[in-house]
């Protein structure tokens, strides 16, 4: 299994985004779009800091009944969203995965800028 990592990339809208990937390559957290790469990098630092406290994770249920979570910063701003899960226990496992992986993840910049 590989090492957890944050991947910085540019979307079709030219905004910067990051994914947090677990060691198995699965995306466990996705960011909002940022206009500047430096802001995206700050978002990654915020994930590493705020994922340490389980109170910053908001557990949610989508309209279609699937489960997901949102990671908030101390100021309650959304840092990232999870994928959709079919069970609440899978969502809870995703939260623990972000908690466990964010602080040891390397950063890989795919933008080449």
Steps between C-alpha positions, in 0.01 A plus 500: 500500500623849417534807714204734558525818298340828415482561126475860380347535154323751278138453402340580166395830658872583552455492879740307724369198691642229722409142573615310804570143395547208736793264456284279276444793261136559596389865521381557856458880495450752219541876525311796369657704219763762579601788274865486613729203558619655829141496628469135398820422691358682804191280467720191520665634817155566641396138435808373684423728796122466519471127429658432841174601673201278426270791593602667171339219298132543422319176419232543235242304303426592138146523362545160335583340837876466448738611771788750486693739718630855487820620669480849651773736614483660843313795343238251367606553138484181292844362415396183320230246425509124494378264236155343540472185709224239509512454879559724799774268623686537169471878536634479854791290373566777242518757779754287686696456179527877451594538866772233468636597158495881483791568733735251332404565139754634253402774255519430128453799273355387167465852357860536380487871582 
